[in-house]
């Protein structure tokens, strides 16, 4: 499926002063109407429950601004989608760090980022192999394939990974803007609403975003009729 980026040419907020040295990537659930026959029965491991809908992968900056997104069939992210959304995010501006959870413990994701000069930070998933390595993060192993002179401290990786909660905080205002529950029926219309919600959040959210802005976004979304 397609993904989309919100570039500086289309968003005045995304300048060097508003982006961040750390990007975070994560997926979230998108709840659909019961009448949407295109939606899927999806599993949300965070809530340990099934839901009717889709998924969305979001890359955000440290200031909680979404800069790239990918519409998916469920909350679980296919590697192809993860790579596409990552490339879209790097096209906006190249950070120093890219943080994700253990779902991003893949060779391709790590090697692509390292080849472009970005340090990926995702926990090592020992369940992916029968011969687990004595490492906490996959980059500890992959960095040796790209540079013999670079060494990463464990404390630095831990501190960087803790920034991942930023993307979780990004998901909440984006859901208020229309991502939480999709009122449009059908995959094409649902995808359009998801991308519009991300674009609206990207253009309206800033470090000074307040409760009034969030309320206005909620009211404007509730007043809009559904798309058949």
N, C-alpha and C positions, 0 to 999 in steps of 0.2 A: 504494500500500500504506500501511498505517497506520504511525504512529510513536508514540513514548511518551516522556513526560517524568517525571523523578523529582523531585517538588516537595518543598518544606520540610514540607508537611503530612504527607507519607508517609515522610520521611527526616529524622531529627533532625540529621544531620550538615550538611545544607544550610542553614546559617544564615549571616548576614552575616559571621561570623568565619571560616567555612570555604569560602565561595565566593571568587571572585577577580575582579579588575577586567578580566581577559582571558579570553575563551572561545576555544577552538580546535575546529575542525570538520574531520573527516577520515573517510575510508572505509577499511574493512578487509575481508579475505576471510573467508568462513565456509565451511569444508570440510565436505562432507556425506558420508554413507556411499555406497559404490558402488551399493547397492540402492535408494537414494532416486530414484525415477523422476521426481519433481517438480523435482529440482535441475537446474541449468543448466551448460553448458560455459562457464566464465567465464575471462576473461583478467586476469592480475595484472601490470600494467605494472611494478610495483616489482621483482618477481622475474623478469619476462619469461617467464612460463609460463602454461599453461592449467590450470585445476583444475575439479573437479566440486563444485558447491555454490551458495552464495548470496553476498550481501554485507551489510554493515551500516555505516550512517553514524552516527558518534558525536560528540557535542559534550561536551567536558570542561572543567573549571575548571583553573586554574593549579596546583591541588593534586592533579591527576590523578584527579579524581572525575568519572565520567560522569554527566551530568545530563539528557541526551536522546539518543534513538537511533531509527533508522529501518531497518527490514528491507527489503532490496532484492534484486532478482533477480541482481545481479552487483556487483562492486566499483565499477564505474562508476556514478556517482550521477546519477539523473535530476534535472533542475532542480526539478521539483515536490516531490520528496522532500527536496532540500536546503532549500527554502523552508519546508516543513512542520516539519522537525526544528529549523530555526532559530527558527521561531515558538514551538515547544515550549520551547526553551532560554530564550528571552526571558521566557516566562511564569514560569519559576522565579525568576529575578532578572535585572535588566538590567545588563550589564557596560559598560565603557567601550570596549573593543576586541573585535572578533570576527575571528579569523585563520583563513584557509584557503589552500589552494594554488591554482594557476592554474585548476583545474577550477571554481572558484567565481568566475571572472571573467565575471560576468553582470550586466546592468543591473538586473534585478529584485532580485537578492540585495543588491546595493550600495544601491540606492535605498530598499529596505524598511528596511535597518538604519539608514541615515542619517536616514530619516524618524522613526525611533523614538529617535534620539539616540545611536546606537551607531556607532562608526567601524569600517568593514570594511577589512581589510588582506589583499588577495590580489594576487599578481603579475599584471601586465598581460600578456595573451596576444596578441601581435601577429599570430598566425595567424588570429585571429578576424575580421580585416578586411583589405581591400585597401589601405587608407590608414592605416597604423599611426601612432599618436601617439608623441611623444617623452616617454614617462612610464615609470616602473618599476612603479607600482601603479595599478589602475583608480580608486581613490578620489581620486587626484590630479586626475582629470578630473571625476568625479561630484560632488565636494565643491562645485565652483563652481555646480552646479545647485541646491544646497540652502542655501548660505550664502556671502555675499561677504566676510565678515569673518574666516572661519576659514582658517588656513594651516597646512599640515602639513610639518614638516621631513623631509627624506629620511632623515636619521640616525634620527629617531624611528620612522619606518615600518620601516626596516631592523631596528632593535632589537626592535620589536614582532613583526615577522614571524618572527624567530628563536625566538620562544616556541612556534612551531607544533610543535616536537619534543615538547612536553608531551603532546599528544594521542597521539603515536606511543608514548610511554611508558605512556600510559593503556591502550592496546590490549593490551599484553602481560599485565598482571594480569587484565584482563577475559577474555582468552582462557583464562587458567588457570582462571577461574571457570566456564568452559563454552562460551565463544564460539568457541574455536579449531577444534574438531571437533564437529559436531552429530551426536549418536547417535540422535536422533529422526528417523523417516522421514516424509516428506510435508511439504509447504510449511507447513501450519498448525502442525504439531507443531514443525517446525524454527524457525519464527518465535517460538513460545512459549518454546523453550529459549534462543534468542538474547536475548529480553527478560528472562527470568529471570536469565540470566548478568549482564546489565547492571545489573539491579536488585540482585542479590546483591553485585556489585562496588561499586555506589554506596552500599550500606548498610554494607559492611564495610571499605572502603578509607578510609584517612585519612592524614594526614602521618606517623603513627607506624606505618603498616603495615610489618610485617617479614617475614622469610623464613618464620617459623613460620606466620603467617597464610596465606601463599601456599600452603605445603605442605598445610595443613588443607583449604584450598579444593580443591586438586588431588585429595586423597584422597577427600573427600566426593563429588566429581564422578565419580571412577572407580568408586566403590562403588554408584552408582545404576544400576539396570537401564535399558536403552534403552526408548523408547516406540514401540510398533508402530503 
